[in-house]
C-alpha cells in the first residue's frame, strides 16, 4: 500500500525546473549538431531518449526511502573503488584517456557514479559524527582518506575535471557541517604544496597547457588556446538578443569544439544572446535554491546532508562549465547538467534529482 502522503508531497517544482532545462538542452543539441553528417539517430533524438530514461530512473530512485542509502553507503563506496581500479587495469582507452569499462552490452564511466557515491558516503559519516565548535584537522583525517582514494584513482585516468568535482562536492558538505578557523587556516597553508605536487606529478602536458591557456589564451591562438578563444567569440557575438535559432555562425560553421557537449552553452549564448542565457541561468539558480530549500525543510540530519551534497554537485557542474566556456576557469571537460549532450551525465544528474525528490516527498516522516 502506497502512503498517500508521498503522492501529495510530490515535488512538482523540482521536476518542472529540471524538465524545462532538459527541453532547452534538447533544442540546443539539435542546433549544435545540425551541421553534423551522421549515419545513425541524430544526437537530439538520443538526448531525448536519455532524458526520458533519466526521468523514469529518477522516479524509481524517488520511490525508495533515502534512509536505505545510509545502510549501503560504504558498500557502494567499496564497489566503486573496485570499479575505478578495474578501469586502470582493463578499461577502454579513448582520446588518450582510460575512463570507461566495457561490460559487453553497455559501457559505464565509474568516475561519474562516484559523484553520487561520495555524497552518500560523506552524508553517512557526518550523520554519525558529532563535533563541538566545528571540525578539527584530526576530525577530517578519516573523511580525507575516503576522499583521497577515489580522487587519486580518477586523476590517474586522467580526468582532472571529475576529480576536481568530487573534491568540491565533498568540501561543500564539510563546510555545511562547519570548520574551526584553525582548520581552515591549516588547509589554506597546505593548498600551495598540494597544487605543486599535483602539477608536478599527476597533470599531463595537455592539462598543463589548459591551465596556461586559461592564464594567457593568446600564447597559442591556433593551438591549445584555439578552443577557448572560439568559445569566447561565440558568447560575445550573441549580443543582447542573439543571432537566432540555428543561425549561429560559430556553431553552424563548426568553429566551436565539442559544441554539442562541453561547449553547448556557447552555442546557446550565440543564438539566444544575453536575454536567453539570463533565462537559463535563472532556471539553474532556482534549481540550486530549491535543492537548498529541500535540505532546510528536511527533518533529519542524514537527509539534509544528502540534499546539500546533491545540490553542491549540480551547482559546481554548472559553475565550472559556464566559467570554463567564458574563460573564467581552465577547460577541464565538465558538461552542463541536463543541457549538454551525454547519457552518463544525464543519468548521474537524474539520480541526484531522484534523491532530492525522495527527501522532499518524505519530509513529513519526522
N, C-alpha and C positions, 0 to 999 in steps of 0.2 A: 504494500500500500504506500503510495507516494504522499508525503506530507504536503498538504495544500499550501502551507506557508512558504514552501520552497518555490512554488509556482508564482504566488503573489509577490514574492520578493525578487523575482527575476529582474536582472539589471538591464533594462532596455536602453538606457543611456549609454552604457558601455558598448553594447552590441551596435547601437546606432553610430557611434563615433568611429568604431573600427570598420564597419561596413562602408561608411562614407569615404574614409581614406582608401580602402581597398578599391572601390569603384573608380575613384580618381586615378589610382595607380594603374588600373587596367586600361583606362583611356589613354594614359600616358605611355604605357608599354606599346599600345597599338601604334601611336605616333612615332615613338622612338625606334620601332622595328619596321616601320613602313618601307624604308629603303633597303631592307634586307631581302635577299633571294633565298627562300627556304624550300626544302623539299617536303618536309613533314607539316604537322599542325603549326599554325602561327603562334608566336610567343604569347600573344594576348589571350588566345584560347587556352593555352597551357596554364597561364596565370589564373584565368577564370576557374579552371578545374582545381588548381591548388587552393584558391580562395574558398570554393565550395567544400572541399575536403577539410580544409583548416577550420572552417566554421562548425562543421559536423564534429570534428575532433574536439573543439573547444567545448561543445555541448556535452560530449561524453565525459571530458575531464570535469566539467562543472557539476555533473550528476554524482560525482564521487565526493564524499566528505573529505575535505582537505586535511583533516587531522590524521588520516591514514598515512599521509606522506611523512609525518614525523616518525612513524614506526619503521619505515623503509628507507629513510634518508641515507643512512650510512651504507646500506646495501646498494642503493643506486650509485652512490659515490664510488664505492669499490668496483662495481661493474663498469662504470665509465672510465675509471683509471685503467682497467684491463684493456678496454677497447682502444684507449689512447696509446697504450704500449703496443697493441696489435697493429695500429696504424703505422707506427715507426718501423715495425718488423716486416709486415706483409701488405702495407697499404698501397692504394692505387696512386701512382705518380702522374701529375698533370701540370703543365706550365711551370715546372721547376719546384713544385711543392707536393708533399705527400700528406693529404688531409682526409682521404676517403677510404672506406672499407667496402669492398665489393662482396656482397652476400649472395651473389648469383642472380636473384630475381630483382634486387634493387641495391643502390649504393647509398651509404649513410656517411655523415660527417660528425663523428662523436664530439668534436670540439664545440659544435653548435649546441648539442644537447647539454654540454657541461654548464652552459649559462644558467639553465633551469636548475640543474642538479646542485650547483654551488649555492643558489638561492635557498633551496630546501635544506641543504646541509648546514649552512650558516644559521638559518632560522631555528633548526633543532638545537644547535649548540647554544646560541644566545638565549633561547627559551628556557634552557635548563641551567643557565649560568647567571648568577646574580652578583652584582658588584655595588659597592657604595662609593659615591663620588666620582664614578667614571672608570673606564677600563685603563688598567696599567699596562706597561710593556710586558710584564710577566703574564697578565691575563691573556695577552694576544699571542703568546708563543704557540699554543695549540692551533688556533684558527689560522695563524700564518703558515704553519706546517700544512694544514689542509689545503690552503690556497696555493702554496708554492709548488706542490707536486703537479697538479694539472696545468698550472701556468707555464712551468718549465717544459713539460711534455708538448704543449701546444706551440711554444716558441721553437721547439726543435723541428716542427713540421716543414717549413717555418710558416707561422701565421701570427704575426705580431699584432694585427688588429683584434683578433678574437681573444688572444692572451690579455691584451690591454683591457678589453671589455670585461673579462672575467674578474680581473683585479679591481676595476672600478665598481662593479656591482657589489663585490664583497666589501670594499671600502665604504660604500654608501650605507650598507647595512650596519657596519661597525660604528659609523658616525651617528646613525639613528639611535643606537644603544647609548653612545656617549663616551668621550675620551676625557682623561685628565689632561691638563695643559702640559704636564711633564711628558706625557706620552706623545702628544702632538709635536713638541719640540724635538724629542728623540727621533721620531720618524722623519722629521724635516732634515735633521742632520745626516741621517742615513741615506736620504734620497740621492745626494750627489754621487757618492761612491757606487750606489746601486745602478744609476744610469750609466756611469762609466763602465761598470762591469758588463752591463747589457750590451752597450755599444761595442766593446772590445771583444766579447766572447760569443754573443748569440746573434747579433744582427748581420745579415748577409749584405754584400756590396750594394745590391739594388735597393735594400731597405735604407741603408745609409744615404744613398742618392736621394731618396724621397724626403728624408729629413733635411738634407742640404738644399733641395729644391724648394722646400717649404720656407727656408730662411731666405733664399735668393733664387726665385724661379727663372731669372734671366741667365743664370750660369750655364744653362743648356736648353736654349729655346727650341731646338729641333731634336733634342734627345730626351733625357729623362724629365725635363721640365715642360715638355710639349703638352702633356695631358692637362695639367692644371691651368696652363695659360689658355688653352682652348675652352676649358670649362668656365673660366672667369669671363672670357669674351661672350660666351653664350648667356650667362646670367646677366651680365651688364647690358647686352644688346636687347634684352626683352623690354627695357624701359618700364613705363607705368602700366600699360595695358597689354604688352606683349605683341608678338608678331602674328598671332593667330594659330589655331589648332592645325597641326600637320603642316605648318608654314615656317617652322624654324630652320633657317639656313644651316646653322652649325650642326643640327641633328640630321636633317634630310640629306645634306651633302657629306655626312659621316665624318666631320672633323672631330667629333667628340669620341673619347674612348669609352668602351663599356657603357654605351648610352642607355641601354635598357636595364642595366643592373646598378652598379655603384654610382654612376653619374646620371641616373634617371631624374634627379631633382634639377640638374642643369637644363635638360630638355624642357621640363615643365616651366622653369623660370623664363626661358627664352620665348616660349609660346604664350604664356599667360601673364608674364610681366610681374611687377611688384604687387598688383591687386590680387592676382591668382595665388602667388606664393604666400601672401598675407593670410588668405583664407585657409590654405593648407597648414600654415604654421599655427594658426588659431585652433584648428582641429587637433593638432598634436599637443598643444598646450592644454586644451580641455581634457584630452585623454590622460595626460600626466596628472593634472589636478584631480581628475576623477579617481585615478588609482590611489592617490594620497588620501582622498576622501573615504575610499573604501577601507584603507588602513586605519583612519581615525575612528570610523564607526564600528570597527571590529571589536568584539568584547573580550578577546583572549590574545595573549602576547604572541603566540606562535602565528596566528592568522595575520596579526598586524605586521610582524616581521616578513612574512611571505609577501604580503601586498606591497610593502616598501621595496623588497628585492625585485619583484617583477616590474614595478613602476620604474625603478632605477635602470633595469635592463632596457626598457623601452626609451627612457629619457636619454641614456648615454648613446644608444644606437642612433637616435635622431640627431642629437647634438654633434656627434663625431662625423656622421655622414654629411650633414649640411655644412658644418665647419670645414670639412675636407674639400668639398667641391667649390667653395668660395675662397679657399686659401687661408683659412684661419687655423687649420690643423694639417699635418702631413697626410699624404694619401696612404691609407692603411687598408683599403679594401673592405670597408664596412657598409652593408646595404641599408637602405632606409626602410624601417619596418612597415609591412603591409603595402608598400609602394613600389620598391624595386622588384624586378623580375627574379624569381628564385623560389624553388619549392622548400628547401631546407629552412631558409629564413622565415618563410610564411608559416611553416609548421611549428617552429620554435616559438614564434611570436603568438600564434593562436593557442598553443598550450599555456603560455603565460596568461592570455586572456581568459582561458578556461579556469585557471586557478583563481584569478581575480573574481570571476563570476561565482565560483564555488564559495568564496569567502563572503561576497556580498549577499548571496542567497541565504546564508546560514547565520546572519548577524543576530537573529532572534534567539539563538540557542543558549546564550548565557545571560 
